[in-house]
Amino acid sequence: MHTSPATAAKPAAAVVPAPAPAPAAAPQAGPALRRFTTAGLMQDQREVEIEHAGRIYRLRITQLNKLILTA
């Protein structure tokens, strides 16, 4: 049987894998963050006030020992 050029089998296209994602940028070195413990910050209280940019915020420890910051 004779096949025409239009129906002749074409070679399979090469499968090229997608490029790997770029690695995440490394965190930039900078001054170390200050760390506070809740014991040091709260000083045996369940709620404290924090002043920031002229506003007063309340940081409190809930009954489930979670922190909530409200304006």
C-alpha positions as CSV (number, residue, x, y, z in Angstrom):
1,M,0.0,0.0,0.0
2,H,1.3,3.4,-0.9
3,T,0.9,6.4,1.4
4,S,0.7,10.0,0.2
5,P,3.1,12.6,1.7
6,A,0.2,14.3,3.5
7,T,-0.7,11.1,5.5
8,A,2.9,9.8,6.0
9,A,3.9,9.4,9.6
10,K,5.8,12.4,10.9
11,P,8.6,12.0,13.5
12,A,7.5,12.7,17.1
13,A,8.5,16.1,18.4
14,A,11.1,16.0,21.2
15,V,9.6,16.7,24.6
16,V,11.5,19.4,26.4
17,P,11.0,19.6,30.2
18,A,9.9,22.9,31.6
19,P,12.7,24.9,33.2
20,A,13.1,24.5,37.0
21,P,11.7,27.3,39.1
22,A,14.3,29.8,40.3
23,P,15.4,29.3,43.8
24,A,14.0,31.6,46.5
25,A,16.1,34.6,47.3
26,A,18.1,34.1,50.5
27,P,17.1,36.4,53.3
28,Q,19.2,39.5,53.5
29,A,21.5,39.8,56.4
30,G,20.6,42.7,58.6
31,P,20.4,43.6,62.3
32,A,19.0,40.9,64.5
33,L,15.4,41.3,65.6
34,R,14.8,42.1,69.2
35,R,12.9,39.4,70.9
36,F,10.7,39.8,74.0
37,T,9.1,37.1,76.1
38,T,5.5,37.6,77.1
39,A,6.6,37.2,80.7
40,G,9.0,40.1,80.4
41,L,6.6,42.2,78.3
42,M,3.5,41.6,80.3
43,Q,5.1,41.5,83.8
44,D,2.5,39.2,85.4
45,Q,-0.5,41.1,83.8
46,R,-3.0,39.8,81.3
47,E,-3.2,43.1,79.4
48,V,-0.8,46.0,78.5
49,E,-1.1,49.2,76.5
50,I,1.3,49.9,73.7
51,E,1.5,53.4,72.2
52,H,2.4,53.6,68.5
53,A,2.2,56.6,66.2
54,G,0.0,58.5,68.6
55,R,-2.5,55.6,69.1
56,I,-3.0,53.3,72.0
57,Y,-3.2,49.6,71.4
58,R,-4.0,46.8,73.9
59,L,-2.1,43.5,73.9
60,R,-3.8,40.9,76.0
61,I,-3.5,37.2,76.7
62,T,-6.8,35.3,76.3
63,Q,-8.2,32.5,78.4
64,L,-6.8,30.1,75.7
65,N,-3.3,31.7,76.1
66,K,-3.4,33.4,72.7
67,L,-2.3,37.0,72.1
68,I,-4.7,39.6,70.7
69,L,-3.7,43.1,69.7
70,T,-6.5,45.6,69.3
71,A,-6.7,49.4,68.7
